[in-house]
Amino acid sequence: MKTLILSALMSLGTTSSFAQKQWTLPECINYAIEHNISLKQRENTRRQNEVSLNTAKNSRLPDLNAGVSESLGFGRSLGMDNTYSKNNTSNTSFQISTSVPILTGNRIENTIKLNQLNLEASTADLEKARNDIRTQIAQQYIQIVYDTEILAVAKRQIGIDSLQLYRLQEMERNGKATLTEVLQQQSTMEQSRLTATQAENTYRLDLLALTQLLELPSPEGFSIVIPTLPSNSASLINVNPEIIYQEAIAVKPEVQAEELRLKASDANILIAKSAKYPTLSFNAGLGTNYYKTLNGNYKQDSFSSQLKNNFSQSLGLQLNVPIFNRYATRNSIKSASIDKENQQLALDNVKKSLYKEIQQVYYNTIAAEAKYKSSLQAKVTSDDAFNLTQSKYENGKATITEFNESKNNLMKAESDLVQARYQLIYQKALIDFYRGKEFRF
């Protein structure tokens, strides 16, 4: 029970600590990378490759084996006097041996190289997974910034409608406006409140999505720092897809991982070819035994005397020359060569996919620039139109319907401009990310 209470208090303390601060984009990214379960699994894969590399390196060392055997014999057996008789016997043997590989057809060296390349490839895979998390976090983060501004736009509209409703109510008391106009404006204000409520719900859901990406227990109290975004969002990008692609293939971990695996396939071919060459190993051993007759009147030396007298040593070289192994080596080499061809295709596919992604991001950015410029111009026009309509309405030269229509057009123009601006900011940040830079808003 005490443990449960302590855990609950710790959980509350953790949640409270989240509520005490606002999260920046780098903090969100770093936290997600540290706590993401999929990344931890990939890290374990990388650690397994480290172990495999260590095993390959240690295969150069001598091995050392010790053994003890006990055997019982029944019936005719060779006795200590070197004659056969019908006796039951016991034989205890002790051995220790070692062997050292001398020539292996470079199999050990190429296996080490293969495992080293696999380790580097898994490290690149881990970095690719981190980049995917960075992209998801950045996209969700800018979405929340966009939601915040859309909510502010909706609240400004409520302010305008509330002020206008108050004005109409005063005019209605003085007989200068009808009850119908008051009710119509009240309906408009309620619609604006509904729009603000929907915007707030969207904001909360996007906050929830971000906290889930961060593996946080709850979105309660979580908020982000609203960054100061550049005002020159419509500045043209000064690179083309070819330049971005050339920079990307030099830094993107998914390309590096496949290039490393291509090199590893060469090492795998050499490992297969090593089976064609002779192998030479050095062997050494120590041994002794104790022999005992379980029946009969034979005199036997003591245990220690037998161990001393039966002690033996051995040194040797073992040479194995492959002659014919049912074409297994030939087929292993062919299989490894096919694997290399497949790996080359995998590398080509990753590069083509990367180029397609860059093309899509580039032309999305071009479209976002055009949309931003159009939205900016539409906002200016809508501002002028609203100010003119408001002036006319206040002077009795425009109806409340015309006023609300102009106001709604302004709200749409503001919303479109906010959307276009943040879409452009994200697309430009994505281009920089493909070029090897960190996400910055």
N, C-alpha and C positions, 0 to 999 in steps of 0.2 A: 504493500500500500504506500509506504514511504517512497519507494522507487517511482511509482506512478505519479505521485504528487511532485516529486523532484523533476521528473521528465516534463510534466505539464508546465511547471514554473520555468524551466529552461526554454521550452517552446514559446511561452509567452515573452520571455526575455528576448529571444531571437526575433520574433515578430515585431516587438517594440523597437528593437534596434533598426529594423528596416524602415519603420515609420519615422525615425528621427532624422533621416537624411533623404536627399534627393539624389537620384542616380544619374551620372553622366553616361554618355555612350561608351567611352573606354571602360568604365567600371562595370557596365552591363556585360560587355564583351568578355572582359577578364573573368568575371564571376561565372558566366555561362561556360567558358572553357574549362574552368577549374572543377565545376560540379556536374557537367553533362555526363550522363551514364554511357552514352554511345562512345564518347571520347575516351572514357575510362576503359571501355572494352578494347578500343583500338590501341590504347597505351599498353594494355596487357599483351596484345598481339606483338607489339614491338619488343616488349620485354622477353617474350618467348623466343623471338629471333635473336636477341642478345645471348640467351642461354644456348641456342643452337650454334652460334658463332663460337662461344667459349668451348663447347664440346668439340667442335671441329679443330680448333687450335690445340687443344689438349691431346688430340689423337696422335701427335708427334711424340708424346712422352712414352717411356716404357710402362708396361702394365706390370702388376705384381699380384700373384695368386698363391694362396696357401690352401692345403687340403689335408684332411685326415680320413683314412678309410679303415674299415674293420670288416674282415671276412672270416667266415667259419667254414671249415672243411670236414666232410664226413666220408668214411671209406678209405681207400688207398690214397696215400698222399706222400709227398717227399718230405722226409724228416731232416733234422739238423745234421744227421750223419750221412746225408746225401743218398739214402736208400729209401725205397718205397716200402711202406707197411700199412697195415690197416689201423688207422688211428683217426681220432677226431682232433682237428687242429684249429688254432686261432691265429690270425695274422693281422697285426696293426701296422699301418704305414703312415708316414708323415712326408709331405712334399711341399716345396715352395718353388715357384718358377716365375720367370719374367721373359718378355719378348719385346723387341724394339724393331719397328719398321725401318728399313734402310732404303729400299727402292720400291716405289708404289706406282710408277708410271705417272708421277705428278698428281695422283688422285687426291692426296691430302691437301696439297697446295691449292688445287682448283676447288676443292670442297670448301676450304677456308674462304677463298675468293667469292664463291657462290653465296655462302652464308653472310658474308660482309655486305654484298650487294642486296641481298634480301632484307637485311637489317636497314640499310639506307632507304630501300623502297618502302618498307613499312613505316619508317619515319616520315617519308614524304606523304604517304597515305594519311597519317595522323594529321599532318599539317593541312592537307586538303580538307579533311573533316572539320578542322578548326576554321578554315576559311568559309566553309558552308555555314557554320554556326555564326561567324561574324556577319555574313551576308544576311542571314535571317534576322539577327538582332538589329542590324542597321535598318533593314526594311521596316521592321515593326516599330522601331524607335521613331523613325521619321513619320510613320503613320500616326503615331500618338501626337507628335508635334502638329501635324496637319489637323487631327481631331480637335486639339486644343484651340487652334485658330478658328476652325469652323464653328465650334461652340461659342467662341467670343463673338463671331459675326451674328449668330442666332440670338445671343443675348442683347446685342446692340439693336437688333430689329424689335425685340420686345420693348426696349426702352423707347424707341421711336413710336411704336404702337401705343404704349401706355401714355406717353405725352399727348399723342393725338386724340386718344380716347378722353383724356381729361379735358382737353380743349373743346371737343365736341359736346361733352356733358355741360360745360359752362355755356356754350353757345345755345344748347337746347334749353337751358334754364332761362336764357334771355330771348328765346323765341327765334334765334337765328339759325337753328339746325333742327332737323326733325328727329323723332325717336328712332325712326328707321335707320337714319344715318348713324346714330349712337350704337344701336344694336349691331349694325353691319361692321362698325369699327371694333366693337367688342368681340365679334366672331373672328375678325382678322387677327386681333391680339391673341386670342386663344389658339389660333392656328400657328402663330409664331411660337407660342409656348410649347405646343406639340413638337414643332420642328426642333426647338432647343432641347426638349426631353429626348428626342430620338438621337440628337447629336451627342448628348451626355451618355446615353446608353451605348452608343458606338464607341465612345471614348473609354468607358469602363470595360467593355468587352475586349478592346485592343490592349488595355492595360493587363487584363487577365491573360491574354495570349502571350504578352511579353514576360510576365512572371512565370508562366508555364515553361517558356523557353529557358528561363533562368533557373528552373527547378526550385523556385521559391514555394513555400508551403501555402501562401495565401496572397492575394493582391491587396488586402486591407492595409492601408497606410502607405502603400507603394506609390511613388511619384518620380518623375524624371525632371532633369534640368532642361528647361527650354533654351536651346542654344541661340546665340546671336547669329543669325544667318546672313550671308552676303546679300547686299542689295542689288548687285549687278548680275542677277541670275541669268539674264538673257545674253551674256557675253558668249560669243561663238567659241566652240572648241577648236583648238588649233592642231589637231591630229586627225589622221584618217585611219580606217580599220587596219590597213597594212602596218602602219607604225605601231598601233596598239598591239597587234598580233605578235610582231617581232619582239616587243618588250615582254609580252605575256609569256611566250614560250620559254623565255630565259629565266622566269621566276616562278611560274605556276607549278605547284608541287605535283599535280596530276600528270603533267608532262614529264617532270623529273622522275616520277615513280616508274612510268612505263619505259623510259630510257634506261633506267637502272635494271629493270627486269630484262630488257633486251641484252644488256651486257651479261646478266646472269645466265641467259640462255646460251651464250657462247661458252661460259664456264661449264655449264651442264653438258655440252657437247664434248668438251675436253675430258670431263669425268667419265663419260661413256667410252671414249677412245682409250682411256687408261687401262681398260680391261684387256686390250690387245697386247700389252707389254708385260714382261716378266716382273715378278715381285720377289724381293729378297728381304728376309727378316733374320734377326739374330735372336737366339733362344739360349737361356741358361736356367739351370735348376739344381736344387738340393733335395736330397731325400734320405730316408732311413726307415727301418721297420723293426717290429718286434714279433717273433714267432714263438708260439707256445703249443705244446702237445697236451690235449685235454685228458688223455688216458695213456697208459703204458708207464714204463719205468725209465724213460729216457731222461738223461740229465741235461738240463737246459741252462744256458747262461742267464745271468740276471737281466732285468729290464734295461738298466743303464748301460751294461756291457754290450748288449745287443744293439742298442741305439748308437753306441760309439763304433762298434765293429762293422755295422751295416751302413754307416754313413757314406753317401756317394754324391759326387758332383758331376754336372754335365754342362758342356758348351756346344753350341751348334749353329749352323747357318741353314736356313731353309729357302730354297729357290723353287718357285713355281713358274712354269712356262706354259702359257695357254696355247693349246694346239687346235682344238676343235670343241666348241661348246654349243653345238646345234644352232649356229647362226644367232645366238642370243646377243652377242656383242654387236654384230652388224645391225641387228634390228633396233638395239638400244640407241645406236648412233643415228639411225634414220629417224627414230621417234623424237630424239632430241633436236634434230634438224627441223622437223616439222613444227615442233614447239617454238623454235626460233622464228619460223615464218609466221606463225600465229601471233607471236609477240610483236613482230614488226607491224602486222596488220592492226593490232591493238593500239600501238603507238600512233600509227597513221590516223586511226579512228578518233583518238583523243585529240589530236591536233586539229582535225577537221571539225570536230564538235566544238572545240574552243574557238576556232575561227568563226563558225556560225553564231555562237553566242556573242562574240565581239561585234559581228555585223549587226545582229539584232539590237544590242545595246546601243551601238553607234547611231543607227537610224531611228531608234526610239528617242535618243537624245536630240537628234535633229528635229524630229516631230515635236518633242516637248518644247524646244526653243521657239518653234513657230507658234505653238499653242500659247506659250507664255506671252509672246509679243501681241498676239491677237487678243488674249484675255486682258492684258494691260490696257490696250486701246479701248476695249469694250468697257472696262471699268471707268476709264476717264469719261467716255461718252455717257455712261449710265449715271455717273456723278453729276454731270452737267444737266442731263435730262431730269434727274430727281430734284436738283436745286431749283430748276425752272418751274417744274410742276408744283413743288412745295410753295414757291412764291406765288404762283397763280392761285393755288388753293387757299392760301392765307388771305388773298385779295378777292376771293369769291369768284375767280375766273376758271376754276377747275373743280370737278366733282370729287367726292371722296373715293369713288371707284377709280378715277384716273390717278389720284394720289397713291392709292394702294398698288395699282398696277405698276406705277413708276418705281415705288419702293421695292416691290417684289423683283422687278428687273434689276434693280441695284443689288439686292441680296444675291441673286443668281450670278451677277457679274463678279461680286466679291468672292463668292464660293468658287466659281470657275477659276478666278485668278489665284486663289490660295491653292487649289488642287494643282493647277499648272505649275505654280512656283515650286511646290514641294516635289512634284514629279520630276521636274528638271533638276532640282538640287540632288535628288537621289540618283538620277541617271548619270549625272556628272561625277558624283562620288563613286558610282559603280565603275565608270571608265577608269578613274584613278586607281581603283582597287585592282582592276585587271592589269594595270601597269606596275603593280607591286607596291602601291602606297596604302597606308592605313585609311580606314573610313574616318572622314572628318566632315562635320556639318557646321 
